[in-house]
């Protein structure tokens, strides 16, 4: 089991936290395919997992320059959590590239 030094706001399991950490580490190491595989597999298990949706949006927007897909994932986050300022700001950044307001 993992010992994490942050508040588990979304009540994630230790396995989910470990997988998110692995995906984030893969992004930092530019092993983007691995990060994508982990996050998409996690999304299949839990379609409304906000940390997974946020990470996928970040991956597609920042690393893959797939701004349309990034906006779609941020839209999902905001549908679940309308007050998520981080997702709202990031979505706004990518909307400029896809012509959606």
N, C-alpha and C positions, 0 to 999 in steps of 0.2 A: 504494500500500500504506500501511497505517496503522502508526504507531509508537505502541505502547501502553505505558504506564508501570506495568504490573502484571503479575503472574505469570499466565500463561495456563493455569490449573489444568486446564481441561477440553479443552485442545488444540483450541480453536476456530480456524477459518480467519479470515483478515483480513476476509473478506466477512461472516462471522457476527458478528464483533466490531463491525464498522461498522453492521450492521443492528440489533444489540442497542443500540448507542449511539443510533442514530436512534429506536428505539422508546422508550428511556428519556427521550430529549430530548422526544419527543412527549408522554409522560406528564407531564413537568414543565410543558410548555406547555398541558396539558389538551386536547391533540388526541388524545383517547382512542380514537376510531375508527381513526385512523392507527396508533397503537401496537398496537391489537388486530390490525389487518390484517397488519402486519409480523410480529408474533409468531406468529400462526396460520399464516402462509405458511412461516415458519421451522420450525414444528413439523411441517408436512407434509413438509419435506425431511429432518428428523431428529427422530423421535418421542421419543427419549430424551435430548434436550439439556437438561440440568439448568438452565442459566441461563435458557433460554426458558421452561421449566415454572415456575420460580420467578417470573419476571417476569409470566407470565400469571396465576399465583395472586395475586400482589400487585395486578395490574390489576383482576381481578375482585373481590377482597376489598375493597380500599381505595377504588377509584374507582367500581366498578359496584355495590357492595354485594350482589354475587351470592356470598354466603358458601358456599353449597353447591358451586358451581363452584370457588371458591378452595380449599376443602378437598379436592376431587377432584384438583386439580393438585398440591397439596402431598402428597397420598397417593402420587401418581406419583413425585414427587421422592424421597420416603422409601422407596419400593419399590426405587429404584435406588441410593439412598445413605442407608441407615438411620441413620447417625451425623450427618446434617445437622441440627445443633441449631437453626439459624436457621429452617429449614422446619418442624421439629417445633414450635417455639415459636409461629410464625405460624399454623400449622394449629390449634393448641390455642386460640388467640385466636378464630378464626373458628368452631370447633366449638361454642363456647358459643351462637352465634346459630342454629345449625341443629340443636341437640340431639343431636349425635353425640359420643361420648366415645371 
